[in-house]
Amino acid sequence: MKNIPKISEAEYEIMKVIWECAPISTNDVIEKFQGKSEWSPKTIQTLLSRLVKKGAIGYEKKSRVFIYTPLVEEKEYVNEESDSFLKRFYNGALNSMVLNFIEQDRLSKDDIDELKQILESRKKKGEK
């Protein structure tokens, strides 16, 4: 399995933009956060630099412009973080997490109906 770097919440916000828009320049990343964040351009540049150092993104320099691309796929990252979350809080047991959400009344009737549909679909798929 590929080594997935640990990234902060702020870095994850940058990664979402890169996953969606790659290849993307520094200025374009900064532009995406204008009006949505109070981060200064320097903060965004620092976050980009950290992501490069961690191996989450790569860059190519075209004249004076840096163009960023992800080195980690979004799906890989989300899977790794989901597994880590389950192990950390629920000893890796998905059913314990779902039970906790049910007991805390965090699932609406619509959520429960959707989960039932997903489980039925998976069950039918497994029977084939």
N, C-alpha and C positions, 0 to 999 in steps of 0.2 A: 504493500500500500504506500502511496505517495505521502511524504512528510508534509502535513498541513501546518503552516505557521499559526501561532496564536496571535490574534489581533484584537485590539481594543474596540470598544463600541464606536468611538469616533472614526477609527480606521475602517471599521465595517461600513459606515455610512459612505466613505470614500469608495470602498470596494463596490458597493451597489451601483454607483454611478459608472465606474469603470466596466463592470460586467455588462451593464446596459448599453454603454456607448462606445466601447473600445473598437478601434484605437481612438484615443482621446488625448488632446493636448492639455497642458497645465492650465492655460487660460480658459479652456472649455470646461474643465472641472471646476475652476473657481466660479465661472459664470453660472453653473448649475446650482451652486449654493447661495448665490445672491438672492436675498429676499426670503430664503428658507432657513438660513442659519446666520448667526452673528459672528461666525468665524472670519478672521481676516485672511486676505490672500496668503500672508506669511504662514499662518497656522495651517492652511490647506497644503502649502508647499512642504511644510514640515511633516505632515501626515503622509504625503506622497513619498517623501524621502524615507520615512520609517518603513513603509510598505515595500519599497525597493530593497532596503537592507534586510528585511525579513524574508524576502523571496516570494512575496505574494504577487508582486507586479514587476514587470520588466519595462524598460524604456528604450527608445531609439531617439537619438538627437538628430533633428533635421534643421540645419543651420543653427538658429538660436532657440528653437522650439523643442521641448521634450514631448514625445508621444508615448503614452502609456498603454500597455496591454496586460491583461491578467495572466499570471502564471499558474494560478489555482482556479479550477472551475468552481462556479457558484454551488453547484449541486454537491461536489466533493466537500466544500467547506461546510455547508449546511448539514450534511450527513455527519461529519466529524463533530461538529458542535452539538448536534442533537444527541449523539451517542455519549458525548462527554457530560452533557446535562443529565441524561438518564442515569449514568453511572454515579455521578456526584450526588444527586438528590434522591434517587429511587433505586439504588443498587442495580441499575441496568434493567429494571422491570417496568416495561411500558404499562402493563396492567395496573401497577401500583400508582403510576402517575394519573392514569385515566380515573381510577377509583378516587384519588385525592380530588380531582377536579369535580367529580360527581358529588362527593361528600361535602365539598365547599360551595355547592350550588353555582359553579362557574360555567356549567353547560346548560344552554337554553334547550327548550324542546326541539327547536330547529337543529341545534348542534347534535343532539342525540339522534334525531331522525337521519341526519346526514351520516353520522358514524355508523348507524345500522345499515344504511344503503352501501357504504363503502365495505363494511364487513361482509355483507351478503354477496356483493360483487366479487370480492376476493375469495370467498368460500366457493362460489360457482366456478371461478377461474381455476381453483385448485382441484376441483372434481373432474375436470376435463382430461 
